[in-house]
Amino acid sequence: MKEALGVSSGVVVSWCDQLRVLCHGAVGGFWTHCGVLLDVGRDIFWSAMMTFSLFWDQLLNDKMIIEEWRVGMRVKSKKKTELVRREEIKELVKRFMDGESEEEKEMRRRVCDLSRGSVAKTGSSDVNIDSFLRDITKIV
């Protein structure tokens, strides 16, 4: 598969323990539908994303990833009335995996910046864990 895409690194599998894989330091990016679980996992791992949203919350998460955080690339057809063609996916994956391009380097830098911010003392991970602990230790 890697040879067909013209890339020298990466693995394509049919099934895996997603959270375990995404938390691994060797993962440089992943393809996501941008569903609700993405938001739950964002404080556990940070990685560049290829987004493929279809409806509801996926569209909002996609917009945040691409336009606000700027840590992803959107999978979409060049023609709005057509499905995404394999050639378009192939070109996007090649761009996404190109560690030498300035676009890719800048996206990875932003991923690192966001990751450091979420685990800082006042970052979202720390704040969310404190909030969770306060909630479960309340006396009823």
C-alpha positions in Angstrom: 0.0 0.0 0.0 2.8 2.4 0.9 4.4 1.9 -2.5 1.1 2.5 -4.2 0.9 5.9 -2.5 4.5 6.7 -3.2 5.4 7.1 0.5 8.2 5.4 2.5 6.5 5.2 5.9 3.1 4.4 7.3 1.0 1.4 8.1 -2.5 0.6 6.9 -4.5 -2.0 9.0 -8.1 -3.2 9.0 -8.6 -2.9 12.8 -6.7 -1.7 15.9 -7.1 -0.4 19.4 -7.5 3.2 18.3 -6.7 5.0 21.5 -3.6 2.9 22.1 -2.3 3.6 18.6 -3.1 7.3 18.6 -1.3 7.8 21.9 1.9 6.3 20.5 4.7 8.8 19.8 5.4 7.4 16.4 2.0 8.4 15.0 2.3 11.5 12.9 -1.3 11.8 11.9 -4.6 10.0 11.3 -7.8 10.1 9.2 -10.9 11.0 11.2 -14.6 11.6 10.6 -14.4 14.3 13.4 -17.1 12.7 15.6 -17.7 13.4 19.2 -15.0 11.0 20.5 -12.4 13.2 18.8 -13.2 15.9 21.3 -12.8 13.4 24.2 -9.4 12.2 23.0 -7.9 15.6 22.2 -6.5 16.0 25.7 -4.9 12.5 25.6 -3.0 12.8 22.3 -2.3 15.4 19.6 -1.6 14.5 16.1 -2.1 16.0 12.6 -5.5 14.9 11.1 -7.0 14.2 7.7 -10.6 15.2 8.2 -13.6 13.6 6.5 -16.7 14.9 8.1 -20.3 14.3 6.9 -22.8 15.8 9.2 -23.8 17.2 12.7 -21.0 17.7 15.2 -18.5 16.3 12.7 -18.7 19.5 10.6 -18.1 21.7 13.6 -15.1 19.6 14.8 -13.8 19.6 11.2 -14.0 23.4 11.1 -12.1 23.7 14.4 -9.3 21.3 13.3 -8.8 23.0 9.9 -9.6 26.6 10.4 -8.9 27.3 14.1 -6.2 24.9 15.2 -4.9 24.5 11.6 -3.6 21.0 12.3 -5.2 19.1 9.5 -6.1 18.7 5.9 -9.7 18.2 4.7 -10.6 15.2 2.5 -13.0 16.4 0.0 -13.8 16.2 -3.7 -12.7 19.0 -6.0 -16.2 18.8 -7.5 -18.9 19.4 -4.9 -21.4 17.0 -6.6 -19.1 14.0 -6.6 -17.7 11.5 -4.2 -14.0 11.8 -3.3 -12.0 10.0 -5.9 -9.1 7.7 -5.1 -6.7 9.9 -7.0 -7.7 12.9 -4.8 -7.2 10.8 -1.7 -3.8 9.6 -2.9 -2.6 13.2 -3.6 -3.8 14.4 -0.2 -2.1 11.5 1.6 1.1 12.2 -0.2 0.9 15.9 0.8 0.0 14.9 4.4 2.9 12.5 4.7 5.5 14.8 3.0 7.7 15.6 6.0 9.8 18.0 3.9 7.1 20.4 2.8 6.8 23.7 4.6 3.0 23.2 4.9 3.5 19.9 6.7 6.3 21.3 8.9 4.1 24.2 10.0 1.2 21.9 10.7 3.4 19.6 12.9 4.8 22.6 14.7 1.2 23.8 15.6 0.4 20.2 16.7 3.4 20.4 19.1 2.4 23.8 20.4 -1.2 22.8 21.1 0.0 19.5 22.7 2.3 21.4 25.1 -0.6 23.8 26.0 -3.0 21.0 26.8 -0.7 19.4 29.3 0.6 22.6 31.0 -0.4 23.3 34.6 -3.3 25.5 33.4 -3.9 23.5 30.2 -7.1 21.7 29.3 -5.9 18.3 30.4 -5.0 19.6 33.9 -8.2 21.7 34.2 -10.4 18.8 33.0 -8.9 16.3 35.4 -9.3 18.7 38.3 -12.9 19.3 37.4 -13.6 15.6 37.1 -12.0 14.9 40.5 -14.1 17.6 42.1 -17.3 16.2 40.6 -16.8 12.6 41.7 -15.7 13.5 45.2 -18.7 15.7 46.0 -20.7 14.5 49.0 -24.3 13.8 48.0 
